[in-house]
Amino acid sequence: MAITTAMATSFKQELFNCAHCFNAQVTTSGTNTSGAATITSIASTAGMSVGMALTGTNVASTTYILTVDSATQITMSKNSTGAVSTFTATGDVFKMALIKPG
């Protein structure tokens, strides 16, 4: 069990509600039609989850994974601005300090 006395209550609530994604960054390629929200023909969606931020050529700013539809397809929260081929899915970044009393 973790010591949580130094964590803000709001952060603990977010953790218990699964509001954060601890997955590592995934860079891959897929097929997308200009102006569409679905990316298909992804080699693997392993390591991708709902809520991960998406970046890449023709990926609109502040776009995230809306749904993981299958082992080879995801749907973005926004339509692409052009044809998407290579993109990166990134989980949340956490910075913590461990402090020893004394």
Biopython code that builds the backbone (N, CA, C, O; Angstrom):
import numpy as np
from Bio.PDB.StructureBuilder import StructureBuilder

atoms = [
    (1, "MET", "N", (0.838, -1.174, 0.000)),
    (1, "MET", "CA", (0.000, 0.000, 0.000)),
    (1, "MET", "C", (0.888, 1.243, 0.000)),
    (1, "MET", "O", (1.884, 1.306, 0.720)),
    (2, "ALA", "N", (0.527, 2.199, -0.788)),
    (2, "ALA", "CA", (1.302, 3.432, -0.913)),
    (2, "ALA", "C", (0.940, 4.420, 0.183)),
    (2, "ALA", "O", (-0.189, 4.430, 0.673)),
    (3, "ILE", "N", (1.895, 5.243, 0.562)),
    (3, "ILE", "CA", (1.636, 6.335, 1.492)),
    (3, "ILE", "C", (1.074, 7.483, 0.667)),
    (3, "ILE", "O", (1.734, 7.985, -0.243)),
    (4, "THR", "N", (-0.135, 7.891, 0.986)),
    (4, "THR", "CA", (-0.803, 8.902, 0.165)),
    (4, "THR", "C", (-1.055, 10.201, 0.918)),
    (4, "THR", "O", (-1.761, 11.073, 0.412)),
    (5, "THR", "N", (-0.494, 10.348, 2.117)),
    (5, "THR", "CA", (-0.786, 11.538, 2.909)),
    (5, "THR", "C", (-0.266, 12.812, 2.268)),
    (5, "THR", "O", (-0.778, 13.892, 2.564)),
    (6, "ALA", "N", (0.739, 12.724, 1.398)),
    (6, "ALA", "CA", (1.297, 13.919, 0.765)),
    (6, "ALA", "C", (0.655, 14.208, -0.589)),
    (6, "ALA", "O", (1.053, 15.157, -1.265)),
    (7, "MET", "N", (-0.324, 13.413, -0.993)),
    (7, "MET", "CA", (-0.992, 13.626, -2.273)),
    (7, "MET", "C", (-2.251, 14.452, -2.064)),
    (7, "MET", "O", (-2.966, 14.273, -1.078)),
    (8, "ALA", "N", (-2.512, 15.345, -2.985)),
    (8, "ALA", "CA", (-3.747, 16.125, -2.937)),
    (8, "ALA", "C", (-4.942, 15.195, -3.085)),
    (8, "ALA", "O", (-4.896, 14.231, -3.850)),
    (9, "THR", "N", (-6.005, 15.484, -2.357)),
    (9, "THR", "CA", (-7.213, 14.657, -2.409)),
    (9, "THR", "C", (-7.764, 14.572, -3.825)),
    (9, "THR", "O", (-8.217, 13.510, -4.253)),
    (10, "SER", "N", (-7.729, 15.679, -4.552)),
    (10, "SER", "CA", (-8.258, 15.675, -5.924)),
    (10, "SER", "C", (-7.472, 14.710, -6.805)),
    (10, "SER", "O", (-8.054, 14.030, -7.650)),
    (11, "PHE", "N", (-6.136, 14.644, -6.611)),
    (11, "PHE", "CA", (-5.316, 13.720, -7.403)),
    (11, "PHE", "C", (-5.652, 12.274, -7.056)),
    (11, "PHE", "O", (-5.726, 11.431, -7.949)),
    (12, "LYS", "N", (-5.856, 11.973, -5.781)),
    (12, "LYS", "CA", (-6.221, 10.616, -5.376)),
    (12, "LYS", "C", (-7.563, 10.221, -5.999)),
    (12, "LYS", "O", (-7.729, 9.091, -6.459)),
    (13, "GLN", "N", (-8.519, 11.156, -6.012)),
    (13, "GLN", "CA", (-9.820, 10.868, -6.609)),
    (13, "GLN", "C", (-9.683, 10.576, -8.099)),
    (13, "GLN", "O", (-10.325, 9.661, -8.616)),
    (14, "GLU", "N", (-8.846, 11.352, -8.794)),
    (14, "GLU", "CA", (-8.622, 11.122, -10.221)),
    (14, "GLU", "C", (-7.996, 9.753, -10.459)),
    (14, "GLU", "O", (-8.379, 9.059, -11.401)),
    (15, "LEU", "N", (-7.052, 9.358, -9.633)),
    (15, "LEU", "CA", (-6.432, 8.037, -9.780)),
    (15, "LEU", "C", (-7.452, 6.925, -9.608)),
    (15, "LEU", "O", (-7.489, 5.985, -10.403)),
    (16, "PHE", "N", (-8.287, 7.026, -8.570)),
    (16, "PHE", "CA", (-9.286, 5.997, -8.312)),
    (16, "PHE", "C", (-10.357, 5.948, -9.400)),
    (16, "PHE", "O", (-10.991, 4.913, -9.602)),
    (17, "ASN", "N", (-10.559, 7.066, -10.100)),
    (17, "ASN", "CA", (-11.517, 7.111, -11.205)),
    (17, "ASN", "C", (-10.864, 6.783, -12.544)),
    (17, "ASN", "O", (-11.502, 6.903, -13.590)),
    (18, "CYS", "N", (-9.607, 6.371, -12.518)),
    (18, "CYS", "CA", (-8.851, 6.028, -13.736)),
    (18, "CYS", "C", (-8.803, 7.206, -14.713)),
    (18, "CYS", "O", (-8.951, 7.022, -15.921)),
    (19, "ALA", "N", (-8.598, 8.405, -14.189)),
    (19, "ALA", "CA", (-8.588, 9.606, -15.019)),
    (19, "ALA", "C", (-7.222, 9.884, -15.625)),
    (19, "ALA", "O", (-7.068, 10.849, -16.374)),
    (20, "HIS", "N", (-6.237, 9.067, -15.319)),
    (20, "HIS", "CA", (-4.906, 9.279, -15.861)),
    (20, "HIS", "C", (-4.421, 8.029, -16.582)),
    (20, "HIS", "O", (-4.775, 6.909, -16.213)),
    (21, "CYS", "N", (-3.625, 8.228, -17.589)),
    (21, "CYS", "CA", (-3.089, 7.137, -18.404)),
    (21, "CYS", "C", (-1.585, 7.033, -18.150)),
    (21, "CYS", "O", (-0.843, 7.984, -18.398)),
    (22, "PHE", "N", (-1.144, 5.893, -17.663)),
    (22, "PHE", "CA", (0.267, 5.684, -17.368)),
    (22, "PHE", "C", (0.996, 4.954, -18.500)),
    (22, "PHE", "O", (2.153, 4.571, -18.328)),
    (23, "ASN", "N", (0.352, 4.753, -19.646)),
    (23, "ASN", "CA", (0.984, 4.036, -20.759)),
    (23, "ASN", "C", (2.163, 4.817, -21.325)),
    (23, "ASN", "O", (2.185, 6.047, -21.296)),
    (24, "ALA", "N", (3.134, 4.085, -21.836)),
    (24, "ALA", "CA", (4.298, 4.698, -22.471)),
    (24, "ALA", "C", (3.917, 5.235, -23.851)),
    (24, "ALA", "O", (2.890, 4.859, -24.414)),
    (25, "GLN", "N", (4.741, 6.101, -24.372)),
    (25, "GLN", "CA", (4.525, 6.690, -25.701)),
    (25, "GLN", "C", (4.607, 5.611, -26.772)),
    (25, "GLN", "O", (5.473, 4.738, -26.719)),
    (26, "VAL", "N", (3.697, 5.674, -27.749)),
    (26, "VAL", "CA", (3.661, 4.739, -28.869)),
    (26, "VAL", "C", (3.696, 5.537, -30.168)),
    (26, "VAL", "O", (2.840, 6.395, -30.385)),
    (27, "THR", "N", (4.669, 5.268, -31.033)),
    (27, "THR", "CA", (4.718, 5.889, -32.355)),
    (27, "THR", "C", (4.504, 4.794, -33.383)),
    (27, "THR", "O", (5.197, 3.777, -33.364)),
    (28, "THR", "N", (3.552, 4.993, -34.276)),
    (28, "THR", "CA", (3.217, 3.972, -35.268)),
    (28, "THR", "C", (2.632, 4.636, -36.508)),
    (28, "THR", "O", (2.563, 5.863, -36.590)),
    (29, "SER", "N", (2.220, 3.841, -37.449)),
    (29, "SER", "CA", (1.600, 4.376, -38.663)),
    (29, "SER", "C", (0.270, 3.678, -38.906)),
    (29, "SER", "O", (-0.005, 2.611, -38.358)),
    (30, "GLY", "N", (-0.546, 4.308, -39.738)),
    (30, "GLY", "CA", (-1.838, 3.766, -40.094)),
    (30, "GLY", "C", (-2.358, 4.482, -41.322)),
    (30, "GLY", "O", (-1.641, 5.267, -41.943)),
    (31, "THR", "N", (-3.600, 4.215, -41.671)),
    (31, "THR", "CA", (-4.218, 4.809, -42.851)),
    (31, "THR", "C", (-5.424, 5.636, -42.427)),
    (31, "THR", "O", (-6.236, 5.199, -41.612)),
    (32, "ASN", "N", (-5.528, 6.826, -42.986)),
    (32, "ASN", "CA", (-6.621, 7.726, -42.660)),
    (32, "ASN", "C", (-6.968, 8.547, -43.887)),
    (32, "ASN", "O", (-6.079, 8.955, -44.634)),
    (33, "THR", "N", (-8.240, 8.789, -44.098)),
    (33, "THR", "CA", (-8.695, 9.665, -45.173)),
    (33, "THR", "C", (-8.744, 11.088, -44.646)),
    (33, "THR", "O", (-9.156, 11.314, -43.508)),
    (34, "SER", "N", (-8.332, 12.042, -45.453)),
    (34, "SER", "CA", (-8.347, 13.444, -45.054)),
    (34, "SER", "C", (-9.723, 13.839, -44.529)),
    (34, "SER", "O", (-10.736, 13.618, -45.193)),
    (35, "GLY", "N", (-9.754, 14.429, -43.328)),
    (35, "GLY", "CA", (-11.008, 14.876, -42.744)),
    (35, "GLY", "C", (-11.758, 13.823, -41.964)),
    (35, "GLY", "O", (-12.843, 14.100, -41.453)),
    (36, "ALA", "N", (-11.212, 12.613, -41.855)),
    (36, "ALA", "CA", (-11.871, 11.539, -41.117)),
    (36, "ALA", "C", (-11.282, 11.423, -39.713)),
    (36, "ALA", "O", (-10.179, 11.905, -39.453)),
    (37, "ALA", "N", (-12.019, 10.785, -38.820)),
    (37, "ALA", "CA", (-11.557, 10.611, -37.443)),
    (37, "ALA", "C", (-10.993, 9.216, -37.181)),
    (37, "ALA", "O", (-10.384, 8.990, -36.135)),
    (38, "THR", "N", (-11.181, 8.288, -38.096)),
    (38, "THR", "CA", (-10.741, 6.912, -37.893)),
    (38, "THR", "C", (-9.390, 6.656, -38.553)),
    (38, "THR", "O", (-9.161, 7.047, -39.698)),
    (39, "ILE", "N", (-8.500, 5.997, -37.816)),
    (39, "ILE", "CA", (-7.218, 5.551, -38.372)),
    (39, "ILE", "C", (-7.254, 4.029, -38.390)),
    (39, "ILE", "O", (-7.457, 3.390, -37.358)),
    (40, "THR", "N", (-7.055, 3.461, -39.565)),
    (40, "THR", "CA", (-7.099, 2.009, -39.742)),
    (40, "THR", "C", (-5.725, 1.482, -40.150)),
    (40, "THR", "O", (-4.779, 2.252, -40.318)),
    (41, "SER", "N", (-5.627, 0.183, -40.306)),
    (41, "SER", "CA", (-4.407, -0.497, -40.756)),
    (41, "SER", "C", (-3.212, -0.220, -39.846)),
    (41, "SER", "O", (-2.076, -0.154, -40.315)),
    (42, "ILE", "N", (-3.462, -0.060, -38.561)),
    (42, "ILE", "CA", (-2.390, 0.093, -37.578)),
    (42, "ILE", "C", (-1.826, -1.298, -37.310)),
    (42, "ILE", "O", (-2.585, -2.253, -37.145)),
    (43, "ALA", "N", (-0.513, -1.416, -37.267)),
    (43, "ALA", "CA", (0.103, -2.730, -37.036)),
    (43, "ALA", "C", (-0.402, -3.348, -35.732)),
    (43, "ALA", "O", (-0.689, -4.545, -35.683)),
    (44, "SER", "N", (-0.511, -2.542, -34.680)),
    (44, "SER", "CA", (-1.015, -3.022, -33.396)),
    (44, "SER", "C", (-1.426, -1.827, -32.542)),
    (44, "SER", "O", (-0.731, -0.812, -32.506)),
    (45, "THR", "N", (-2.553, -1.955, -31.857)),
    (45, "THR", "CA", (-2.982, -0.908, -30.932)),
    (45, "THR", "C", (-2.545, -1.229, -29.500)),
    (45, "THR", "O", (-2.987, -0.576, -28.555)),
    (46, "ALA", "N", (-1.683, -2.227, -29.340)),
    (46, "ALA", "CA", (-1.180, -2.578, -28.008)),
    (46, "ALA", "C", (-0.492, -1.366, -27.400)),
    (46, "ALA", "O", (0.295, -0.700, -28.073)),
    (47, "GLY", "N", (-0.774, -1.075, -26.151)),
    (47, "GLY", "CA", (-0.188, 0.068, -25.477)),
    (47, "GLY", "C", (-0.962, 1.354, -25.677)),
    (47, "GLY", "O", (-0.626, 2.372, -25.071)),
    (48, "MET", "N", (-1.987, 1.335, -26.510)),
    (48, "MET", "CA", (-2.821, 2.523, -26.720)),
    (48, "MET", "C", (-4.083, 2.393, -25.891)),
    (48, "MET", "O", (-4.627, 1.299, -25.736)),
    (49, "SER", "N", (-4.550, 3.524, -25.352)),
    (49, "SER", "CA", (-5.790, 3.498, -24.592)),
    (49, "SER", "C", (-6.540, 4.815, -24.760)),
    (49, "SER", "O", (-5.975, 5.827, -25.173)),
    (50, "VAL", "N", (-7.804, 4.773, -24.433)),
    (50, "VAL", "CA", (-8.665, 5.950, -24.530)),
    (50, "VAL", "C", (-8.069, 7.078, -23.689)),
    (50, "VAL", "O", (-7.650, 6.865, -22.551)),
    (51, "GLY", "N", (-8.038, 8.271, -24.260)),
    (51, "GLY", "CA", (-7.553, 9.441, -23.553)),
    (51, "GLY", "C", (-6.113, 9.819, -23.847)),
    (51, "GLY", "O", (-5.678, 10.908, -23.471)),
    (52, "MET", "N", (-5.361, 8.944, -24.512)),
    (52, "MET", "CA", (-3.974, 9.280, -24.838)),
    (52, "MET", "C", (-3.959, 10.413, -25.860)),
    (52, "MET", "O", (-4.744, 10.410, -26.808)),
    (53, "ALA", "N", (-3.071, 11.375, -25.666)),
    (53, "ALA", "CA", (-2.940, 12.501, -26.590)),
    (53, "ALA", "C", (-2.329, 12.022, -27.898)),
    (53, "ALA", "O", (-1.440, 11.171, -27.893)),
    (54, "LEU", "N", (-2.800, 12.563, -29.020)),
    (54, "LEU", "CA", (-2.280, 12.204, -30.342)),
    (54, "LEU", "C", (-1.603, 13.404, -30.985)),
    (54, "LEU", "O", (-2.117, 14.521, -30.935)),
    (55, "THR", "N", (-0.455, 13.163, -31.584)),
    (55, "THR", "CA", (0.248, 14.174, -32.358)),
    (55, "THR", "C", (0.735, 13.533, -33.641)),
    (55, "THR", "O", (0.855, 12.311, -33.725)),
    (56, "GLY", "N", (1.015, 14.353, -34.636)),
    (56, "GLY", "CA", (1.516, 13.865, -35.913)),
    (56, "GLY", "C", (1.069, 14.777, -37.032)),
    (56, "GLY", "O", (0.283, 15.701, -36.820)),
    (57, "THR", "N", (1.570, 14.514, -38.216)),
    (57, "THR", "CA", (1.198, 15.304, -39.380)),
    (57, "THR", "C", (-0.295, 15.158, -39.637)),
    (57, "THR", "O", (-0.812, 14.044, -39.717)),
    (58, "ASN", "N", (-0.974, 16.268, -39.763)),
    (58, "ASN", "CA", (-2.413, 16.340, -40.042)),
    (58, "ASN", "C", (-3.305, 15.874, -38.894)),
    (58, "ASN", "O", (-4.501, 15.655, -39.091)),
    (59, "VAL", "N", (-2.732, 15.720, -37.686)),
    (59, "VAL", "CA", (-3.544, 15.448, -36.499)),
    (59, "VAL", "C", (-3.841, 16.804, -35.869)),
    (59, "VAL", "O", (-2.920, 17.545, -35.528)),
    (60, "ALA", "N", (-5.115, 17.130, -35.713)),
    (60, "ALA", "CA", (-5.517, 18.426, -35.143)),
    (60, "ALA", "C", (-4.980, 18.570, -33.723)),
    (60, "ALA", "O", (-4.823, 17.580, -33.007)),
    (61, "SER", "N", (-4.700, 19.808, -33.321)),
    (61, "SER", "CA", (-4.175, 20.037, -31.971)),
    (61, "SER", "C", (-5.198, 19.612, -30.922)),
    (61, "SER", "O", (-6.402, 19.631, -31.176)),
    (62, "THR", "N", (-4.723, 19.237, -29.768)),
    (62, "THR", "CA", (-5.507, 18.741, -28.625)),
    (62, "THR", "C", (-6.417, 17.562, -28.977)),
    (62, "THR", "O", (-7.522, 17.443, -28.447)),
    (63, "THR", "N", (-5.945, 16.696, -29.871)),
    (63, "THR", "CA", (-6.690, 15.488, -30.227)),
    (63, "THR", "C", (-6.248, 14.348, -29.321)),
    (63, "THR", "O", (-5.073, 14.252, -28.965)),
    (64, "TYR", "N", (-7.176, 13.494, -28.954)),
    (64, "TYR", "CA", (-6.861, 12.326, -28.143)),
    (64, "TYR", "C", (-7.573, 11.097, -28.711)),
    (64, "TYR", "O", (-8.427, 11.215, -29.590)),
    (65, "ILE", "N", (-7.215, 9.928, -28.203)),
    (65, "ILE", "CA", (-7.874, 8.696, -28.649)),
    (65, "ILE", "C", (-9.262, 8.646, -28.022)),
    (65, "ILE", "O", (-9.390, 8.606, -26.798)),
    (66, "LEU", "N", (-10.284, 8.646, -28.839)),
    (66, "LEU", "CA", (-11.669, 8.589, -28.378)),
    (66, "LEU", "C", (-12.065, 7.145, -28.075)),
    (66, "LEU", "O", (-12.642, 6.856, -27.028)),
    (67, "THR", "N", (-11.741, 6.231, -29.021)),
    (67, "THR", "CA", (-12.016, 4.802, -28.820)),
    (67, "THR", "C", (-10.916, 3.972, -29.474)),
    (67, "THR", "O", (-10.327, 4.375, -30.477)),
    (68, "VAL", "N", (-10.655, 2.817, -28.891)),
    (68, "VAL", "CA", (-9.799, 1.806, -29.517)),
    (68, "VAL", "C", (-10.778, 0.777, -30.045)),
    (68, "VAL", "O", (-11.329, -0.016, -29.282)),
    (69, "ASP", "N", (-10.997, 0.788, -31.370)),
    (69, "ASP", "CA", (-12.063, -0.001, -31.983)),
    (69, "ASP", "C", (-11.713, -1.465, -32.184)),
    (69, "ASP", "O", (-12.585, -2.330, -32.107)),
    (70, "SER", "N", (-10.439, -1.747, -32.442)),
    (70, "SER", "CA", (-9.998, -3.125, -32.663)),
    (70, "SER", "C", (-8.486, -3.173, -32.494)),
    (70, "SER", "O", (-7.874, -2.187, -32.084)),
    (71, "ALA", "N", (-7.893, -4.293, -32.800)),
    (71, "ALA", "CA", (-6.436, -4.444, -32.692)),
    (71, "ALA", "C", (-5.697, -3.654, -33.760)),
    (71, "ALA", "O", (-4.473, -3.531, -33.704)),
    (72, "THR", "N", (-6.438, -3.109, -34.746)),
    (72, "THR", "CA", (-5.799, -2.377, -35.844)),
    (72, "THR", "C", (-6.456, -1.031, -36.150)),
    (72, "THR", "O", (-6.141, -0.415, -37.168)),
    (73, "GLN", "N", (-7.367, -0.562, -35.284)),
    (73, "GLN", "CA", (-8.098, 0.670, -35.594)),
    (73, "GLN", "C", (-8.403, 1.478, -34.341)),
    (73, "GLN", "O", (-8.764, 0.921, -33.304)),
    (74, "ILE", "N", (-8.253, 2.821, -34.446)),
    (74, "ILE", "CA", (-8.659, 3.745, -33.389)),
    (74, "ILE", "C", (-9.510, 4.855, -33.987)),
    (74, "ILE", "O", (-9.488, 5.086, -35.196)),
    (75, "THR", "N", (-10.255, 5.537, -33.133)),
    (75, "THR", "CA", (-11.004, 6.718, -33.550)),
    (75, "THR", "C", (-10.486, 7.900, -32.742)),
    (75, "THR", "O", (-10.364, 7.824, -31.519)),
    (76, "MET", "N", (-10.181, 8.997, -33.441)),
    (76, "MET", "CA", (-9.685, 10.212, -32.800)),
    (76, "MET", "C", (-10.844, 11.075, -32.330)),
    (76, "MET", "O", (-11.966, 10.940, -32.818)),
    (77, "SER", "N", (-10.570, 11.967, -31.377)),
    (77, "SER", "CA", (-11.602, 12.865, -30.861)),
    (77, "SER", "C", (-11.946, 13.979, -31.843)),
    (77, "SER", "O", (-13.018, 14.577, -31.744)),
    (78, "LYS", "N", (-11.050, 14.267, -32.789)),
    (78, "LYS", "CA", (-11.286, 15.292, -33.804)),
    (78, "LYS", "C", (-10.950, 14.722, -35.181)),
    (78, "LYS", "O", (-10.133, 13.809, -35.301)),
    (79, "ASN", "N", (-11.575, 15.256, -36.195)),
    (79, "ASN", "CA", (-11.246, 14.854, -37.558)),
    (79, "ASN", "C", (-9.854, 15.348, -37.925)),
    (79, "ASN", "O", (-9.403, 16.385, -37.437)),
    (80, "SER", "N", (-9.181, 14.602, -38.786)),
    (80, "SER", "CA", (-7.849, 15.007, -39.234)),
    (80, "SER", "C", (-7.948, 16.217, -40.155)),
    (80, "SER", "O", (-9.000, 16.488, -40.733)),
    (81, "THR", "N", (-6.832, 16.943, -40.283)),
    (81, "THR", "CA", (-6.791, 18.108, -41.169)),
    (81, "THR", "C", (-6.266, 17.726, -42.545)),
    (81, "THR", "O", (-6.212, 18.564, -43.445)),
    (82, "GLY", "N", (-5.883, 16.481, -42.711)),
    (82, "GLY", "CA", (-5.374, 15.918, -43.959)),
    (82, "GLY", "C", (-5.176, 14.432, -43.716)),
    (82, "GLY", "O", (-5.575, 13.926, -42.667)),
    (83, "ALA", "N", (-4.573, 13.728, -44.651)),
    (83, "ALA", "CA", (-4.345, 12.294, -44.473)),
    (83, "ALA", "C", (-3.266, 12.063, -43.414)),
    (83, "ALA", "O", (-2.163, 12.602, -43.514)),
    (84, "VAL", "N", (-3.590, 11.262, -42.403)),
    (84, "VAL", "CA", (-2.649, 10.923, -41.326)),
    (84, "VAL", "C", (-1.973, 9.612, -41.695)),
    (84, "VAL", "O", (-2.641, 8.660, -42.100)),
    (85, "SER", "N", (-0.648, 9.554, -41.557)),
    (85, "SER", "CA", (0.050, 8.288, -41.775)),
    (85, "SER", "C", (0.812, 7.887, -40.513)),
    (85, "SER", "O", (0.525, 6.839, -39.933)),
    (86, "THR", "N", (1.769, 8.692, -40.080)),
    (86, "THR", "CA", (2.515, 8.402, -38.862)),
    (86, "THR", "C", (2.018, 9.308, -37.744)),
    (86, "THR", "O", (1.819, 10.506, -37.946)),
    (87, "PHE", "N", (1.821, 8.724, -36.559)),
    (87, "PHE", "CA", (1.329, 9.501, -35.427)),
    (87, "PHE", "C", (1.913, 8.937, -34.135)),
    (87, "PHE", "O", (2.434, 7.822, -34.099)),
    (88, "THR", "N", (1.809, 9.741, -33.075)),
    (88, "THR", "CA", (2.311, 9.338, -31.758)),
    (88, "THR", "C", (1.198, 9.482, -30.736)),
    (88, "THR", "O", (0.519, 10.508, -30.681)),
    (89, "ALA", "N", (1.013, 8.439, -29.920)),
    (89, "ALA", "CA", (0.058, 8.464, -28.810)),
    (89, "ALA", "C", (0.861, 8.550, -27.518)),
    (89, "ALA", "O", (1.772, 7.754, -27.289)),
    (90, "THR", "N", (0.518, 9.518, -26.678)),
    (90, "THR", "CA", (1.287, 9.770, -25.465)),
    (90, "THR", "C", (0.385, 9.763, -24.245)),
    (90, "THR", "O", (-0.683, 10.376, -24.247)),
    (91, "GLY", "N", (0.817, 9.066, -23.201)),
    (91, "GLY", "CA", (0.097, 9.063, -21.926)),
    (91, "GLY", "C", (0.428, 10.310, -21.138)),
    (91, "GLY", "O", (1.188, 11.160, -21.601)),
    (92, "ASP", "N", (-0.139, 10.425, -19.950)),
    (92, "ASP", "CA", (0.105, 11.582, -19.091)),
    (92, "ASP", "C", (1.540, 11.574, -18.562)),
    (92, "ASP", "O", (2.151, 10.517, -18.403)),
    (93, "VAL", "N", (2.062, 12.759, -18.295)),
    (93, "VAL", "CA", (3.399, 12.912, -17.720)),
    (93, "VAL", "C", (3.242, 13.217, -16.237)),
    (93, "VAL", "O", (2.487, 14.110, -15.853)),
    (94, "PHE", "N", (3.962, 12.468, -15.411)),
    (94, "PHE", "CA", (3.925, 12.678, -13.973)),
    (94, "PHE", "C", (5.316, 12.991, -13.471)),
    (94, "PHE", "O", (6.291, 12.348, -13.862)),
    (95, "LYS", "N", (5.402, 13.969, -12.616)),
    (95, "LYS", "CA", (6.659, 14.310, -11.970)),
    (95, "LYS", "C", (6.409, 14.271, -10.467)),
    (95, "LYS", "O", (5.563, 14.992, -9.937)),
    (96, "MET", "N", (7.171, 13.404, -9.796)),
    (96, "MET", "CA", (7.003, 13.248, -8.349)),
    (96, "MET", "C", (8.359, 13.311, -7.674)),
    (96, "MET", "O", (9.391, 13.005, -8.270)),
    (97, "ALA", "N", (8.326, 13.713, -6.423)),
    (97, "ALA", "CA", (9.543, 13.740, -5.617)),
    (97, "ALA", "C", (9.345, 12.830, -4.409)),
    (97, "ALA", "O", (8.319, 12.891, -3.732)),
    (98, "LEU", "N", (10.321, 12.004, -4.155)),
    (98, "LEU", "CA", (10.298, 11.167, -2.957)),
    (98, "LEU", "C", (11.180, 11.847, -1.918)),
    (98, "LEU", "O", (12.358, 12.101, -2.171)),
    (99, "ILE", "N", (10.622, 12.137, -0.771)),
    (99, "ILE", "CA", (11.344, 12.863, 0.256)),
    (99, "ILE", "C", (11.450, 11.993, 1.496)),
    (99, "ILE", "O", (10.446, 11.504, 2.013)),
    (100, "LYS", "N", (12.664, 11.806, 1.962)),
    (100, "LYS", "CA", (12.899, 11.012, 3.155)),
    (100, "LYS", "C", (12.856, 11.930, 4.382)),
    (100, "LYS", "O", (13.571, 12.930, 4.435)),
    (101, "PRO", "N", (12.023, 11.591, 5.358)),
    (101, "PRO", "CA", (11.979, 12.435, 6.552)),
    (101, "PRO", "C", (13.297, 12.357, 7.299)),
    (101, "PRO", "O", (13.947, 11.312, 7.334)),
    (102, "GLY", "N", (13.678, 13.468, 7.893)),
    (102, "GLY", "CA", (14.895, 13.388, 8.688)),
    (102, "GLY", "C", (15.696, 14.587, 8.704)),
    (102, "GLY", "O", (16.745, 14.620, 9.348)),
]
sb = StructureBuilder()
sb.init_structure("model")
sb.init_model(0)
sb.init_chain("A")
sb.init_seg("    ")
for serial, (resi, resn, name, xyz) in enumerate(atoms, 1):
    if name == "N":
        sb.init_residue(resn, " ", resi, " ")
    sb.init_atom(name, np.array(xyz, "f"), 0.0, 1.0, " ", f" {name:<3s}", serial, name[0])
structure = sb.get_structure()
